[in-house]
Amino acid sequence: MGSYTKEEAMITLDQVKQEIHNWTKNYLDVPSDHYNGHKPCPFAKKTLDTNDYRIELTSEYPSKWYQEFAEDDKKIYIIAYQPDVIGLGEAVEELNLKWAQDDVWGIAFEPSDEVPEDEANDPEEWGSVTDESYPLLLVQSLSELQALSLSLEKKGYYKNCSPDFMKQFNARKELRHARTNER
């Protein structure tokens, strides 16, 4: 993962912050047929409203953010990378195996040419402010993420999600269960 000077940056931190707010207000907090009538992320708006998050634009390896999150009281870190960064997903998978024992979990979102599972997740509709798609890393508490996910699962929230998404969801659930049983 390379580093950038301000002049070389393709996206800015202010743009990322504006997009996160637009995405939350105009997509994540709006009921969706894809999520069985639920909001795509019914917890995002409250987290933003209570300033219980940290947003960064970085070129640093994701382990830095896992470490900082573990020592912080924020509910979530939202870490953006420049559009040309590749390999975030693989790095996050490896880090999750290590950090799950410390109750820290990352979710990587990488740009793709594929159509989103939920057609309502269209950047032009929710208010994108950049012309670039870029990788995002969400770092949060594994136990809190799992508790919230299980409450949504009981409501049928995930019924339209892809097999790939459900595979990741179930793997996280199994890892969390195994971690709980070790105690």
Buried (B, 14 or more C-beta within 10 A) or exposed (E): BEEBEEEEEEBBEEBBBBBBBBBBBBBBBBEBEBBBEBBBBBBBBEBBEEEEBBBBBBEEEBBEBBBBBEEEEBBBBBBBBBBEBEEBBEBBEEBBEEBBEBBBBBBBBBBEEEEEEBEBBEBEEBBBBBEEBBBBBBBBBBBBBBEBBEEBBEEEBBEBBEEEEEEBBEEBBEBBEEBEEEE
